[in-house]
């Protein structure tokens, strides 16, 4: 039996806090996956995270929870910045590999031209 002070509003607050905690856990998992270069999995989790965020903020935050939510959102934003930095690094690595491949293709083409001329 629930305590008399337990209300639908309390239920919403607990649910909202729980969803925010889930968002933080998903964001942390995304960051770990990004560090391992598993971008397809990061992308899949992002849509899940967006849905959780929408549910989390579907109702107003109680005044007594604003500090908790502010701290949690600051942590999530920090992890987002790390995710973006990982993404930028991955994009640079792809660009470097693409440039290396172009050089290799040119070298092979040159080699084949030399072989044909001899």
Residue pairs with C-beta under 8 A, 6 or more apart in sequence:
9 62
12 59
13 62
13 65
16 56
16 59
16 61
16 65
17 65
17 68
19 52
19 55
19 56
20 56
20 69
20 72
21 72
22 52
23 49
23 52
23 53
23 56
23 72
23 76
24 72
24 75
24 76
24 79
26 45
26 48
26 49
26 52
27 49
27 76
27 79
27 80
27 83
28 79
29 45
30 42
30 45
30 46
30 49
30 79
30 83
31 79
31 82
31 83
31 86
33 39
33 41
33 42
33 45
34 42
34 82
34 83
34 86
34 87
34 90
35 86
37 90
39 87
39 90
42 83
61 69
